[in-house]
């Protein structure tokens, strides 16, 4: 008989025990010590019987403690490859091989594959996209389906309160991070920027006044004085038309620019960047570390302080009971990670599955 999640978890470690251990760890970090230490004398300290210790939330001991939570979804988490590189995690949402992942990390035109929990690597294709929340639905189409050994994640309707401990599982039951929910669900406006300033012109091509260094425009080879005739094939009518068109693009989107440089007409592909990345200084970049290309533009996210690598987004986020309460969607700062809450993920997932399974005409 198949065990339910609660039965399975209780065999490893009771949820209450995990929660008590997490609380004890936080108290030790905050300097709260049992009364016996407060009553200790200098003589004790001289004898070396009082020793201080620093508890780490991401220590090996803590990772082992919460591993039973990650093991509850060990058949629901995969690694996603694009162009031969690991670019994200993925969350299994159906037994017939559909997986949710982070859309903007997939290289356009590059082959996509998935490393399953059992280590098997299987080809996949993009079956549906939701640009508004940076989600892609992948469909496995390789190997022996009977040996995939995957299980759909069950999304919880519980909204964890601020201050809750959260666990980010990786593939094969490993834990990649532990964090605390710091900010409840909220809207994050998208801040996609090409990295150019235009001369004010009411009509005709939009003339570039300045290209910002290290921007998508700069990396594409756009130069001061270039005149942009079209964006993604759309004819422009003045600089405001260019600003309005680019304002609809998300970070991570690739735009095709048709430009006039002198007597030559050129086609350039430029990557839209996140404004936060364009504005940060060199020191800021060192402090924040590597982040996702897309950090903004989500209908609703919950924020937690788990330190994730950019290619560790796309996997499920668990509460202290092992319930899936969302999907990690972006590493936005040094200790700032965003996750799409389950309510949003479920709504998007239903629509994407219907679209992917719709018979082609």
N, C-alpha and C positions, 0 to 999 in steps of 0.2 A: 504493500500500500504506500502511495506517495505521501510523504510527510508534508504537513503544511509548514509555512515559514516559521511560525512561532515554536512548533515542536522541534524543528531542526535547530533553531537558534538556541533553545534551552539546553540542548545537549552539549553545546560548546561553552556558552557563557550567558547567564541570565541577563536580560536587559538592565535590570535594576543594578546588578553588580557593575556593569559597564558605566552606568550613569554615576554611581557612587565613586568609582575610581576616577572618573573625569573630574568630578567636583573636588575630590581630595587633591588631585594634581593641581587644579587651579588655586586652591587655598595655599598649597605649598609654594607656588610661584609668587603669590601675593604676599607672602611673608607671614601667614597666619599659622602659628604653631600650637601644638597641644599644650595644656597648662603645665605639664611636667617640665617643659623646657623653660617656661617663664620662671619656674622656681629653682632652676639650676643655679649653682654657685660658681664663682671663679675657680674654686678648687677643682670642680668637675672639669672645667675647661682646661685647666692646667694638666689634668690627668689624661687629656686627649679623649675623654669620653663623650664630648659634645662635638659633633662634626656637622658642618653645613653642607647642603647638597642643592644643586640646581636641577629642577625638573624641566624637561623639555617636552612640549606638546607633540613634537614630531620625532621623539626618540624611538628607538627600536622597540622598547618595552611597550610604549603606547600603541605603536602600530600592531604589535602582536595582540594587545588587549582588544582592539576593535576589529581585528581581522574576521571574527565570526560574523560581524555585520556585513563586511564586504563579501564574504562567502555566500551570503544569502542571495546575491545577484551574480555569482560567478559565471553563470551560463548566459548572462544578459549583456555582457560588456565585451566589446571587440576593439581591435586597433584598426585604423583606417589608413591605407597607403594611397598616395597620389604621386605619380611620377617616380615611383620606387622609394619614396621617403614616407616615414610615419608622420602624418600631418594632424591627426586627431584621434580621439576615441569615438566609439559609436555605441548606441543603446539599442538593443534588439527590441522590436515592437510587434513582431508576429512570427509564428512558427515557420511560415513559408519563406523566411529569409528577407524581411524588410527591416532596415536599420536606420535610425535617426542619427545624424551627425552635424557638424558645423560646416555650413555651406562655403563660407569665404576661404576656408583653408584648402579647398579642392582646386587644383590647378586646371584651368580650362583646357580641354582637349587631351589632357594626360590620362592614361589608363588608371582605373581605380581598382583596388583590391582590399581584402579584409583578412586580418588574422583572427581566427576564431578562438574561443576559450580553450579548445583542445590543441591549439598550436597549428592547426591546418590553415593554409592560406588559400583564399577563394576569390575569384574575379567577381567584380560587382559593377553595376551601372547606376547612374543617377536616374531615379524614377520620378521624382517630383522635387520642387524647390519652393521655399517660402522666404523670399528676400527680406520681407519686413522683420523677420526674427532670426535670420541667418541660419535657417535649417535646410538640410537636404535629406531626402529619403533615398537610401540605397537599396538595391535589390541584388541579392546574391544570385549568381547564375553559373556557378562552376562547382566541380567536385560532386561527391555523392551526397545528395540531400539527406539521406538516412543517417549519415555520419556527421552532420553539422553539429549536432548535440547543443542546440541553442534553445533558450527559453525567453519568451517575451517578459519584459519588465512590467510590473503592475504599479501604476502610478497612484499614489495616495491622495485623498482629498484633504488630508490634514495640513493646516498651515502652521508651521512651527513658530513659536513666539520668538521675539528678539532675545538674543542671549543663548539660544539653543546650540548644542554641539551638533556639528554636521560632519559627515564622513564622505570622502570622495574615493570610490573604489576604482581600481584599474582592472586590466584583463586577468583572468584566471584567479580571482579571489584575493588579489593583493590590494592593500590600501596605499593610495598615493598621497593622501593628505587628510588632516583633521583641522577643522576650523570652527568658528563661532559666527552665527547669524548676527550681523551688525545692523542691517537696515532692512525693513520689510519691503514687500513688493512695490515697485514704482516704475514710472515710465522714463525711458532714457532717449531723448531726441537724438536723431542721427546727425553726425557732424562730418560728413564726407567733404573733402576739399581736394581740388586738383592742384592747388599751390601756385595760382597766378593772380595778378591784379590786371585789370583792363583799363584802357583809356575810356572815358565817357563818350560814347558815340550812340546816337539814337537809331541809326540805321546802318546797313552795310555790315561787312565782316567785323567781328570783335577783335580789336588789336591788343596784343599783349603788351602791357607796360612793364611788368616785372615778373620774373620766374623765381619762386622761392627755392633756395638751395635744398637738396635732398628730398624734394617733393616728387610726386608722381610725374608732374610735368617736366621737372628737371631731368629725372631719370629717363624719360621718353625722348629727350632731346629738344624740347620746345625752347625757343629763344625769345628774348625781348624783341619786340617789333614784328613778330609773326602775326599774321591775320588768320583767325579761325573762321573758316567758311561753314563747316558742318560739324556737328557732334552726333556720332552714331547715325550718320546719314541725314540728319535733320538740318535743313537750311536755317541759318541764324539771321536775325534781323536786329542787329545792334548788340552792344555789350550786355544790356539787361537781359536780352534773350539768352545769351550764353550763361549768365549767372543763374537764371531761373532753371535752365535745363540741367546744369551741373548740380544745382541744389536738390534735385530729385535723386541723385546718385548716392549710393551707400559706400562707406569705406570698404575697400576690397574689390569694388567693381572696376572692370577694365573698360575704358571708353575709347572709341575710335575717333580721332581728330583728323579732319581734312583741313590742311592749312596752306596758306600762300606765303612763300618766303622769296621775296624778290620776284623773279619771273617763273619760279618753280612751284608746282602744286605737290604737296607731300601728304602721305598718310602715316599717322603716328598712333600707337596704342599706349595709353597712359593709365596708370593705376591710381584710383582715388584713394587718398590717405585719410586717416582720422586726424581731426584738428588737434587733438591732445598730443599726438605724436609729432606733428609739425611744430608745435609751440614749445616742446620741452627742450631744455638746454642739454649740453653734453653731460653735465653733472646729474641732471634729472634722469637722463637715460641710464647712467651707471647705477643710480639708486633703484630705479624701477625695474631694471633688468629687461629681458626680452618679453614683449607683449604681443598679443594677437594683432593682426592687421586691422580687424574690426573690433572696436571697443564701445561703439555706440549704435543707437538705432534699434531699440527693442521696445515692444509694446509693454512689457512688464518684466522686471528682473528682481530677484532677491540678491542682496550683497552679503558676502561672507569673507573672512580673512584668510582662507586657505591659500597657501602658496602653490600655485599650479604652473607647470610649463605650458606654453601656448599649445603644444600638441597633445596636452592632456585634457583639453576641453571636448565636449561632445558626449561624455559619459554621464551616468546617473549621479545624483546627489542624494544621500541618505540622512535621515534623522537618527537619533540615538536608539530608536527601536528597530532600525533597519528598513524603514519604509522609504520608498522612492518619492521624494518631494520635489524633484525637479531635474533639470539637465544643465550641467556646467556649460556655459556658452562663451565666456571670455575671461582671460586674465587681463584686467584693466589697470593694475598698478602693482606696487611692490607687495602689498598685502590686501589687494582688492580683487576679488573674483566675483563675476556675475553668473547667476543661474536663472534659467527660465523656469518659473514655477509650474507645478504639475497641471494646474487648471489651464494654463496657456498651451502647454505641450500637448495635452490630450486633445484640445480643440483643433490644433494644427495637425496632429497626427491623423485624426479621423478624416479630415479633408484631403490630406496627402495620400492616404491609403485608398480612398475612393477614386482619386484622380489616377493613381498608378494602376489600379485594377480595372479601370474603365476600358471596355473593348475599343480597340482602334477601328475607326470607320474606313 
